[in-house]
Every structure is written in structure tokens, then in C-alpha cells.
């Protein structure tokens, strides 16, 4: 994306778990925005300053030593500013140190907001609404020049506005779905107060990226690694539209794909999307690298290493290629640069980092500005079939992180059959599109069973299905009991090696969606 002055929103991240949600809500308004750490170099935006700034929440107290600070240089742009939770407290603390104190009663969860001024930020609101609070500190007085525009029973200062400048602050989180009319508040700020153009659309993104790819690549050639997933596929189709057959796609069979995945997806690439693609079966190399490995992080890193080795071989065979294309997404990028530098590793990202330092290819990552749903929207605009675009997310390491023990071909085959039955039945019963992601996991647990007149001692399979908007938080899918019973019965009867099926009812948080 080529920023232009005053046509985008800058989100400064102070460590909130909801920062990505702020960006998503702004993007849903068809307005481009970027997340940067609170201590980002503001001079980097000198050529195209934002049209508005949002200060995220954060886990610390503004009074703690080393707490993230506010760069007052943002006020030199003379653009609207919205502080959310920690962002509000930071506005007050920066103006008057000591104006933020620990609240006598912390406030977490839903609260009833009473709105005192329903203009500008609260335009279109009723006099009260439910909001989502998450704070231990509060303002003891509004900063000089600010007036209170909303309050709750526990927070006398729940929202403020500057009396002469377009600067606002709210103690609650409008970006979460639990806040009634939170989307309307952000709409009022972004479209009404910041007056941003609604120019961030799949069509405009495609047009800009095709121009950028052509300008950057010139007459050179690009090699693209395809995983069989939505992200890399949309990346390849977009680049193919830009440079035609100067693109070479490589689809690697790592032996960790779902049942018939390699053959089916390769056929789609060649016949359905007309991509210039070669298939490389490297199953034996991956199985050798994973032999005896049980630790999930070690699995991910070894898989990444073998992928790199396979692509380096392809590169050596074809030295005319000077760019390597990847399906890196925006969450991968911003999670690797947190508000305090590199974020704590929950799971390694296979697209961010891990590439050899001496690699001669330049990276081409046209999707690195997009969230998952935005990638799907771009894919639809590019004409990729809906049955492919709507597929559930599939992890880069594949089934390796769904076999919760060391990996063998036999265990992978068992898991493929279990997973195939589960996904097929979801589709047969019209449930597939009602869940965000569904899959099966093979547990390192054996249990006693009875089949016919014989005693069995076989493995346990866990089924996992979640509902979510964006994958950042997720609830377990409340699938019908008779459906689960039907799937369990099929698995037990048809898959040799499994005699017990369980259903995962954990939400995220505290669990993650994947087990490893």
C-alpha cells in the first residue's frame, strides 16, 4: 500500500491484546490503517502523515517505571486523536502527571455507560449502552481543557473530549463485540471526525498491488512457494495477473497434508487457476527430519528448515529467478514486532523469519498488509472458486502438530482418515460454513475398548471445532449431539487404530485453537 497524506489511520500499540481488533474495525470501514509500536519513529511518516491517530490499550499502569509513553509529536500533525483505555490514561498522565491513580474498585467486563454528550463521538447513540471495561487505574480529574462526555457507576470519567481540538479518550474498549455500538463509535471517529475516504477495497488493493509488483519486479522472475492454503494461493494468482508466466510456483508435498490434498490442490492450480506450477514430492525428506520428534516447536522449526532446503534446491536449478514470493499476512508481521520489540513466541510463524541470511532472492509479500478475511475478499475478486476461498485455516506445519507425539506414516494415515470423516460430515450436514475451523487431533493416549467380542487397546482422537470472527478469540462450536454421535460412530467403525473419540470444549483464551 502506498500511503498518501491524511488518507490512513495510525494505530499506536501500547500492548493491548485487542490492538489487532482496532485495526480490523477500521478496515471494515474501508479505511486503510497500520499498527506501529508506541515508540515508532514518527519521522518515517513525514512524507504521508496519517489522517488520524488511535492510541491502543495496554496491560501496564501509566505510573509504573518503564511504562510505554506517549510521543507528543503526534499532536504536531494537528489530526484527530482517540485514546482507548490506557490510551485515555496516557493522554491525562502526559498532560498532568499524577492525574491517574489506582481505582478503588477495578472494572473488568460489562458496564452500563451513561452518555453526557451525544455529539461527535457518540452521535447516534442512546443515552445509555453496555460497554466492555478492562482497567485497574482511573482518572481522578480530566486534563486541563477536557470535558467529561460519559460516565459509569464505577468510573466518573469514562470518556472525555478536548474542548477545542478533536482529541477524545474512552475508558472502555469499543473494538470488542461486547461493547454495544462500539463499531458506531469507531465509525464516528474515523469517518465523521477524521473524515477518511472509504477507499480501502479489494479492487483498489489488487490494482495498487499489480502496479507495485510490476514496478518492483520489472523484467525479472518470481518463484512462489505454495502451501495449498488460501494465503499463498491468492498471492500466486495476484502475482500471475501482474507478470504472467514469469512466475514459477512450487507446491511441495511434505507428507503432512490432508487426505488427497496434494493431488486435488495441484489439479486446481493447473486446471482451475491456470497457474504455472510444479509439484515436488518431498515426503521422505520431511519424515526423516521429523523422526522421533515430539516437541511442537522443534517440529515447526524442522519443517521450516526442510521447506527452505527444498526451495534452495529449486532456486539453484533455476538461477534466473530473483524474487521469492510468500503468503505472509499482517498478523504475522505485527506479532513479530510488538510494542516492546519482538513479542513472546506463542508459536513460530513459518513466514516471518527463518529464511537464510545469505539467500540471494528478494522477498515479495503482497499480502503482508491484509488480515485473513481481507485475503479471502481479494481472492473472490480475483475469481478463485468459493469452495477453495472458504476453506478453513490449515497450519503451515500441517498434520505434524495434530499428531501429539512422534510422527510416523501410520499415525498420519490414521489421522487423515479421522479428519476426512469429520470434515466430510460437516459438509454433508451443512455445518462446515458455520464454524471458523474444524479438525481432528490424534492423542498419545491409548485406552481399552470392546469391538465385537474382542478387547482393543487403541488410540484416542479429539475433534475440535470453533466459531470465531477473526481467530484471535474463539468459542467451541456447539455442534448437535446427534451429529457428534454419528461422526464418532463412523470413526470408531471405519478407522482402524482408534476406539475412542472426544470433543474439545475449550475456548480461546485460555486455550489456543490448535493443540500445538
ChimeraX attribute file (.defattr): number of C-alpha atoms within 10 A of each C-alpha:
attribute: neighborCount
match mode: 1-to-1
recipient: residues
	/A:1	13
	/A:2	8
	/A:3	15
	/A:4	13
	/A:5	13
	/A:6	17
	/A:7	21
	/A:8	26
	/A:9	25
	/A:10	21
	/A:11	26
	/A:12	24
	/A:13	27
	/A:14	26
	/A:15	20
	/A:16	19
	/A:17	13
	/A:18	18
	/A:19	21
	/A:20	22
	/A:21	17
	/A:22	23
	/A:23	21
	/A:24	21
	/A:25	20
	/A:26	24
	/A:27	20
	/A:28	16
	/A:29	19
	/A:30	17
	/A:31	21
	/A:32	24
	/A:33	25
	/A:34	18
	/A:35	24
	/A:36	18
	/A:37	18
	/A:38	21
	/A:39	16
	/A:40	14
	/A:41	11
	/A:42	13
	/A:43	10
	/A:44	9
	/A:45	14
	/A:46	11
	/A:47	10
	/A:48	15
	/A:49	22
	/A:50	26
	/A:51	24
	/A:52	27
	/A:53	24
	/A:54	27
	/A:55	27
	/A:56	26
	/A:57	27
	/A:58	23
	/A:59	16
	/A:60	18
	/A:61	20
	/A:62	24
	/A:63	18
	/A:64	8
	/A:65	8
	/A:66	9
	/A:67	14
	/A:68	23
	/A:69	15
	/A:70	18
	/A:71	14
	/A:72	10
	/A:73	10
	/A:74	17
	/A:75	12
	/A:76	7
	/A:77	14
	/A:78	13
	/A:79	18
	/A:80	22
	/A:81	29
	/A:82	25
	/A:83	26
	/A:84	27
	/A:85	27
	/A:86	29
	/A:87	27
	/A:88	26
	/A:89	27
	/A:90	27
	/A:91	26
	/A:92	25
	/A:93	21
	/A:94	16
	/A:95	14
	/A:96	14
	/A:97	13
	/A:98	14
	/A:99	19
	/A:100	22
	/A:101	16
	/A:102	14
	/A:103	15
	/A:104	10
	/A:105	12
	/A:106	14
	/A:107	18
	/A:108	12
	/A:109	13
	/A:110	15
	/A:111	18
	/A:112	16
	/A:113	23
	/A:114	19
	/A:115	20
	/A:116	14
	/A:117	18
	/A:118	14
	/A:119	12
	/A:120	15
	/A:121	26
	/A:122	21
	/A:123	15
	/A:124	13
	/A:125	16
	/A:126	11
	/A:127	13
	/A:128	15
	/A:129	15
	/A:130	18
	/A:131	22
	/A:132	23
	/A:133	23
	/A:134	18
	/A:135	22
	/A:136	16
	/A:137	23
	/A:138	26
	/A:139	22
	/A:140	16
	/A:141	16
	/A:142	22
	/A:143	21
	/A:144	11
	/A:145	10
	/A:146	19
	/A:147	17
	/A:148	22
	/A:149	22
	/A:150	23
	/A:151	20
	/A:152	18
	/A:153	11
	/A:154	16
	/A:155	21
	/A:156	16
	/A:157	21
	/A:158	24
	/A:159	29
	/A:160	25
	/A:161	24
	/A:162	17
	/A:163	13
	/A:164	8
	/A:165	13
	/A:166	18
	/A:167	24
	/A:168	26
	/A:169	29
	/A:170	25
	/A:171	29
	/A:172	29
	/A:173	20
	/A:174	24
	/A:175	25
	/A:176	17
	/A:177	14
	/A:178	15
	/A:179	22
	/A:180	19
	/A:181	20
	/A:182	22
	/A:183	19
	/A:184	18
	/A:185	21
	/A:186	22
	/A:187	21
	/A:188	19
	/A:189	26
	/A:190	27
	/A:191	17
	/A:192	14
	/A:193	19
	/A:194	22
	/A:195	16
	/A:196	22
	/A:197	16
	/A:198	16
	/A:199	15
	/A:200	19
	/A:201	18
	/A:202	19
	/A:203	14
	/A:204	13
	/A:205	19
	/A:206	20
	/A:207	13
	/A:208	13
	/A:209	19
	/A:210	19
	/A:211	12
	/A:212	16
	/A:213	18
	/A:214	15
	/A:215	11
	/A:216	12
	/A:217	17
	/A:218	10
	/A:219	10
	/A:220	14
	/A:221	18
	/A:222	25
	/A:223	26
	/A:224	26
	/A:225	22
	/A:226	26
	/A:227	24
	/A:228	22
	/A:229	18
	/A:230	23
	/A:231	24
	/A:232	23
	/A:233	26
	/A:234	25
	/A:235	25
	/A:236	29
	/A:237	21
	/A:238	22
	/A:239	25
	/A:240	21
	/A:241	16
	/A:242	21
	/A:243	18
	/A:244	14
	/A:245	15
	/A:246	18
	/A:247	25
	/A:248	21
	/A:249	24
	/A:250	20
	/A:251	19
	/A:252	22
	/A:253	22
	/A:254	23
	/A:255	21
	/A:256	24
	/A:257	21
	/A:258	17
	/A:259	16
	/A:260	10
	/A:261	14
	/A:262	21
	/A:263	11
	/A:264	11
	/A:265	17
	/A:266	21
	/A:267	14
	/A:268	16
	/A:269	21
	/A:270	13
	/A:271	10
	/A:272	12
	/A:273	16
	/A:274	12
	/A:275	21
	/A:276	17
	/A:277	21
	/A:278	15
	/A:279	14
	/A:280	15
	/A:281	15
	/A:282	15
	/A:283	14
	/A:284	12
	/A:285	16
	/A:286	21
	/A:287	18
	/A:288	11
	/A:289	14
	/A:290	20
	/A:291	12
	/A:292	12
	/A:293	15
	/A:294	16
	/A:295	13
	/A:296	21
	/A:297	16
	/A:298	13
	/A:299	22
	/A:300	21
	/A:301	16
	/A:302	17
	/A:303	24
	/A:304	22
	/A:305	18
	/A:306	17
	/A:307	21
	/A:308	17
	/A:309	14
	/A:310	17
	/A:311	19
	/A:312	16
	/A:313	11
	/A:314	15
	/A:315	19
	/A:316	10
	/A:317	10
	/A:318	12
	/A:319	11
	/A:320	13
	/A:321	21
	/A:322	16
	/A:323	21
	/A:324	22
	/A:325	24
	/A:326	24
	/A:327	24
	/A:328	23
	/A:329	22
	/A:330	18
	/A:331	16
	/A:332	18
	/A:333	17
	/A:334	20
	/A:335	18
	/A:336	18
	/A:337	15
	/A:338	19
	/A:339	22
	/A:340	14
	/A:341	11
	/A:342	11
	/A:343	13
	/A:344	12
	/A:345	10
	/A:346	10
	/A:347	10
	/A:348	18
	/A:349	21
	/A:350	19
	/A:351	16
	/A:352	14
	/A:353	12
	/A:354	13
	/A:355	14
	/A:356	11
	/A:357	7
	/A:358	6
	/A:359	12
	/A:360	14
	/A:361	16
	/A:362	13
	/A:363	16
	/A:364	21
	/A:365	20
	/A:366	24
	/A:367	24
	/A:368	20
	/A:369	20
	/A:370	20
	/A:371	20
	/A:372	17
	/A:373	14
	/A:374	19
	/A:375	24
	/A:376	22
	/A:377	16
	/A:378	24
	/A:379	25
	/A:380	17
	/A:381	12
	/A:382	16
	/A:383	12
	/A:384	20
	/A:385	13
	/A:386	11
	/A:387	7
	/A:388	17
	/A:389	21
	/A:390	16
	/A:391	15
	/A:392	17
	/A:393	15
	/A:394	18
	/A:395	16
	/A:396	19
	/A:397	21
	/A:398	17
	/A:399	25
	/A:400	28
	/A:401	24
	/A:402	23
	/A:403	24
	/A:404	18
	/A:405	18
	/A:406	17
	/A:407	22
	/A:408	15
	/A:409	12
	/A:410	10
	/A:411	16
	/A:412	21
	/A:413	16
	/A:414	20
	/A:415	26
	/A:416	23
	/A:417	17
	/A:418	29
	/A:419	24
	/A:420	18
	/A:421	18
	/A:422	25
	/A:423	18
	/A:424	14
	/A:425	18
	/A:426	20
	/A:427	12
	/A:428	10
	/A:429	9
	/A:430	10
	/A:431	15
	/A:432	20
	/A:433	13
	/A:434	15
	/A:435	19
	/A:436	21
	/A:437	23
	/A:438	22
	/A:439	23
	/A:440	27
	/A:441	26
	/A:442	25
	/A:443	15
	/A:444	12
	/A:445	13
	/A:446	16
	/A:447	12
	/A:448	11
	/A:449	15
	/A:450	10
	/A:451	10
	/A:452	7
	/A:453	6
	/A:454	7
	/A:455	10
	/A:456	16
	/A:457	15
	/A:458	16
	/A:459	21
	/A:460	19
	/A:461	28
	/A:462	18
	/A:463	20
	/A:464	21
	/A:465	24
	/A:466	24
	/A:467	19
	/A:468	16
	/A:469	11
	/A:470	14
	/A:471	16
	/A:472	15
	/A:473	17
	/A:474	22
	/A:475	19
	/A:476	21
	/A:477	20
	/A:478	11
	/A:479	15
	/A:480	9
	/A:481	9
	/A:482	9
	/A:483	14
	/A:484	18
	/A:485	12
	/A:486	12
	/A:487	21
	/A:488	23
	/A:489	14
	/A:490	15
	/A:491	24
	/A:492	18
	/A:493	12
	/A:494	14
	/A:495	16
	/A:496	13
	/A:497	19
	/A:498	23
	/A:499	24
	/A:500	20
	/A:501	21
	/A:502	14
	/A:503	15
	/A:504	14
	/A:505	14
	/A:506	17
	/A:507	16
	/A:508	16
	/A:509	11
	/A:510	9
	/A:511	13
	/A:512	15
	/A:513	22
	/A:514	16
	/A:515	12
	/A:516	17
